[in-house]
Amino acid sequence: MDKLLKKIDRLKNSKVKGLVDQRMGEFNYMRQQPGEELFKELSFCLLTANFNAERSMEIQLALDDDFLHIPEDLLIDKLRFFGHRFPEARAKYIMEARHHVDYLKDIVDFFADEQDLREWVVKHVKGLGYKEASHFLRNIGFKNLAIIDFHILDVLAKNSLIEKPKTMTRNKYLEIEGVLKKIGDASGLTQAELDLYLWYMETGKILK
């Protein structure tokens, strides 16, 4: 782990820290927004599953309030127009998730424990597993959940901290999250911050 911690420390003392801090400020701002804005971020995270994050960001920017209002057939057409890989499936998930719009803010504010909130999201929002649920919650200001995608797995495997799993079960996810928590504690970073640094380490980009 020491080698990885040194890499993280170098990034914390570079221009990357400013980019991470800026993004964290945006996440904190989202935490104060009404349910409709939270739902748009939820829709974005539904789009990212097995799809490119940057292109999902472009689609989110283009559709904006359409996530809240347009009928399913038009949503499918727009997702297809913007090149989403799974326009029908993602439109269906977004339509089903609209049932939560009116009380999404209340749900987010209700849970005192982030792990419990993630369990609620995974259970009640079809199309979001642990990775996507953690992604959504991080993007709206929660800081202690790991987003374990293939970039993060690659970093951990390269540093001999895990063996890349063939399948990602709930127990395996929580096990790897425990490894990331140790790294975060050792580097003085929340899971939200750590994810951004590790993502930059792999991709040279700070996204969301």
C-alpha positions in Angstrom: 0.0 0.0 0.0 2.9 2.4 0.7 3.7 2.8 -3.0 0.0 3.8 -3.8 -0.1 6.2 -0.8 3.0 8.0 -2.1 1.4 8.4 -5.5 -1.8 9.8 -3.9 0.4 12.1 -1.7 2.1 13.5 -4.8 -1.3 14.2 -6.4 -2.5 15.9 -3.2 0.4 18.3 -3.6 -0.2 19.1 -7.2 -2.7 21.0 -9.3 -5.0 18.0 -9.1 -6.0 18.9 -5.5 -7.6 22.0 -6.8 -9.6 20.0 -9.3 -10.7 17.5 -6.7 -11.6 20.3 -4.2 -13.7 22.0 -7.0 -15.6 18.8 -7.8 -16.2 18.1 -4.1 -17.7 21.6 -3.8 -20.0 20.8 -6.6 -21.1 17.6 -4.8 -21.7 19.5 -1.6 -23.8 22.0 -3.5 -25.9 19.2 -4.9 -26.7 18.0 -1.4 -28.7 21.1 -0.8 -30.7 20.9 -4.0 -34.4 20.0 -4.3 -35.6 16.5 -5.3 -35.9 17.3 -9.0 -32.2 18.1 -9.2 -31.3 15.0 -7.3 -33.4 13.0 -9.7 -31.4 14.4 -12.7 -28.3 13.1 -11.0 -29.9 9.8 -10.3 -30.8 9.6 -14.0 -27.2 10.4 -14.9 -26.0 7.5 -12.8 -28.6 5.2 -14.4 -27.0 6.1 -17.7 -23.5 5.4 -16.7 -23.9 1.6 -16.0 -21.9 -0.2 -18.7 -21.5 3.1 -20.6 -19.0 5.9 -20.9 -19.1 8.5 -18.1 -18.2 11.5 -20.2 -20.8 10.7 -22.8 -23.4 10.2 -20.0 -22.4 13.7 -18.7 -23.1 15.1 -22.2 -26.5 13.4 -22.4 -27.4 14.7 -18.9 -26.5 18.3 -20.0 -28.6 18.0 -23.2 -31.7 16.4 -21.6 -31.8 18.2 -18.3 -35.5 18.6 -17.4 -36.5 16.0 -20.0 -35.5 13.4 -17.4 -38.4 14.6 -15.4 -41.2 15.1 -17.9 -40.9 13.6 -21.4 -42.7 10.3 -22.2 -40.8 7.1 -22.5 -40.9 6.8 -26.3 -39.4 10.3 -26.7 -36.8 9.6 -24.0 -35.8 6.4 -25.9 -35.4 8.5 -29.1 -33.3 11.1 -27.4 -31.0 8.6 -25.8 -30.6 6.8 -29.1 -29.9 10.1 -30.9 -27.2 10.9 -28.4 -25.7 7.5 -28.9 -26.5 5.7 -25.6 -25.7 2.0 -25.8 -28.9 0.9 -24.1 -31.6 3.5 -24.9 -34.7 1.3 -24.2 -33.5 -0.2 -21.0 -32.2 3.1 -19.5 -35.3 5.0 -20.5 -37.4 2.3 -18.8 -35.3 2.6 -15.6 -35.6 6.4 -15.6 -39.4 6.2 -16.1 -39.7 3.7 -13.2 -37.5 5.9 -11.0 -39.8 8.9 -11.5 -42.1 7.4 -8.9 -39.5 8.6 -6.3 -39.2 12.2 -7.5 -41.7 13.7 -5.0 -40.1 12.2 -1.9 -36.5 11.6 -3.1 -35.2 14.6 -1.1 -37.0 13.4 2.0 -35.5 9.9 1.7 -32.0 11.3 1.3 -32.5 13.5 4.4 -34.1 10.7 6.4 -31.2 8.2 6.7 -28.6 9.0 9.3 -26.3 6.2 8.0 -24.9 6.3 4.5 -24.8 2.5 4.2 -28.5 2.2 5.1 -29.3 4.9 2.5 -27.4 3.0 -0.2 -29.3 -0.2 0.7 -32.5 1.7 0.2 -31.4 3.0 -3.2 -30.3 -0.4 -4.4 -33.5 -2.0 -3.2 -35.9 0.6 -4.6 -34.3 2.0 -7.8 -34.2 -0.6 -10.5 -31.0 -0.4 -12.6 -28.7 0.8 -9.7 -26.4 -1.7 -8.1 -23.9 -0.9 -5.4 -21.5 0.9 -7.7 -24.1 3.1 -9.3 -25.9 3.8 -6.0 -22.6 4.8 -4.4 -22.0 7.0 -7.5 -25.3 8.7 -7.1 -24.9 9.3 -3.4 -21.3 10.6 -3.8 -22.5 13.0 -6.5 -25.1 14.5 -4.2 -22.7 15.1 -1.3 -22.2 11.8 0.6 -18.6 11.1 1.3 -18.1 7.6 2.8 -19.1 5.2 0.0 -16.7 3.6 -2.5 -17.5 3.6 -6.2 -15.8 0.4 -7.3 -15.6 0.4 -11.1 -13.0 -1.2 -13.3 -10.6 1.8 -13.0 -10.6 1.4 -9.3 -10.2 -2.3 -9.5 -7.2 -1.9 -11.9 -5.5 0.5 -9.4 -5.9 -1.9 -6.5 -4.9 -4.9 -8.5 -1.8 -3.1 -9.9 -0.7 -2.4 -6.4 -1.3 -6.0 -5.2 -4.0 -4.9 -2.8 -6.7 -7.2 -4.3 -7.2 -9.9 -6.9 -9.7 -8.7 -9.5 -12.9 -10.5 -8.9 -14.6 -12.4 -11.7 -18.0 -11.4 -10.4 -18.9 -8.6 -8.1 -21.2 -9.9 -5.3 -22.5 -7.7 -2.5 -20.0 -9.3 -0.1 -17.1 -8.8 -2.5 -18.1 -5.2 -3.0 -18.1 -4.6 0.7 -14.8 -6.4 1.1 -13.1 -4.2 -1.5 -14.8 -1.1 0.0 -13.0 -2.1 3.2 -9.7 -2.0 1.4 -10.4 1.4 0.0 -11.4 2.6 3.5 -8.0 1.7 4.8 -6.4 3.6 2.0 -8.6 6.6 2.6 -7.9 6.6 6.3 -4.1 6.3 5.7 -4.2 9.1 3.2 -6.5 11.4 5.1 -9.1 11.3 2.4 -12.8 10.5 2.4 -14.0 7.8 0.0 -15.4 10.5 -2.3 -12.1 12.3 -2.5 -10.1 9.1 -2.9 -12.2 8.0 -5.8 -11.4 11.2 -7.7 -7.7 10.8 -7.0 -7.6 7.2 -8.0 -9.7 7.9 -11.2 -7.2 10.7 -12.1 -4.4 8.2 -11.5 -5.9 5.9 -14.1 -7.4 8.2 -16.6 -5.8 11.7 -16.2 -9.3 13.1 -15.7 -11.5 14.4 -12.9 -15.1 13.7 -13.8 -18.0 13.0 -11.5 
